[in-house]
Amino acid sequence: MEKKRILIIEDNEDIRENTSEILELANYKVFQASNGKQGVDMAIEHLPDVILCDIMMPEMDGYGVLHLLSKREDTGLIPFVFITAKTDRTEIRKGIEMGADDYLTKPYDDIELLNAIESRLKKKELQKTLYTSNLSRMTNLFQNINGLEELKRSFDERKIRSFKKKQVIYYEGDSANNIYLVLSGAVKTTKMTDDGKELMTGVYHADNYFGIVSLFSGKEYKETAEVLEDATLCSVSKEIVDQLLHKYPDIAEKFISILAQNVSNHEEQLLQLAYFSVRKRMAEVLIRLHSGHPDKNSFEISRENLACMAGMASETVSRILGDFKAEKLIDKNAGTITIVDISGLRKLKN
């Protein structure tokens, strides 16, 4: 069986040699580059399975390496892991937004290193399956439109990524560069009120888009997007969306329909906050969550997230859930809520 190939781009010789030794003992074939420019040349020549790259280097930094390789068809899909002493959130977000797949923070041990490599290789294989699934979903969503084939081509394996629970995809105020499609799992969007409270503005499950409003209404995301359940997402860049919208009116019509539905949902949410009792609001939230999991009656969600969705205090959420449990509408255990009587919740809502 052919060995998997790893390229290490690192100007510190001790770190580079130590990392190489660990990987070679784990039966990987290793290539070494001592600066960014050499790393780009070696990546193009050897087409490794994973690239490990330092950020601060002579000749060309890690961001420059990632930028050049991500633009090439032959290297753009190679999993890219930054190895760096930088732990600042802004620096990490910059790398992720540019397309980095993971971060290793110095100093790292052999287990952290090998886990990162194995995780990237596994996800690369998973992406092949997800890519096929993604095209199927796009066919269902945009069926019978002239731009379907070109739209499908705009998605590639590089844009399919896995996110862990509580991981932030983008923050309110970040540059709005992509529209996201949920392939699996769940994502929430939130806004901060003037008095510092978090309000949940949406929950997105498989086949749902998010980030559309921000992309079309300005240069910045209007909300923060965070993973509710381990999720797999794919994205389309603003540039590609703009091109397709101008070229294919049917795609524009589909996105307008999605935007209109988002506006309708937000208007309904505002009305509920203004006029519904706390019991009605909680019933509506539970019904909405249940509709995102039509194949099962149980879902895991924190009290804080429920409070954000319903626009009420966490203590109020606990009291109402206790009442609902006593009334045999739901059951709850360690953060998991089970819908026992969905018709009863609908009666409460109405």
Buried (B, 14 or more C-beta within 10 A) or exposed (E): EEEBBBBBBBBBEEBBEBBBEBBEEBEBBBBBBBBBBBBBEBBEEEEBBBBBBBBEBEBBBBBBBBBBBBEEEEBBBBBBBBBBEBEEEEBBBBBBEBBBBBBBEEEBEBEEBBEBBEBBBEBBEEBEEBBEBBBEBBBEBBEEBEBBEBBBEBBBBBBBBBBEEEBBBBBBEBEBBBBBBBBBBBBBBBBEEEEEEBBBBBBBBBEBBBBBBBBBEEEEBBBBBBBBBBBBBBBBBBEBBEBBBEEBEEBBEBBEEBBEEBEEEEEEBEEBEEEBEBBBBBBBBBBBBBEBBEEEBBBEBEBEBBBBBBBBEBEBBBBBBEEBBEEEBBBBEEEEBEBBBBEBBEEBBE
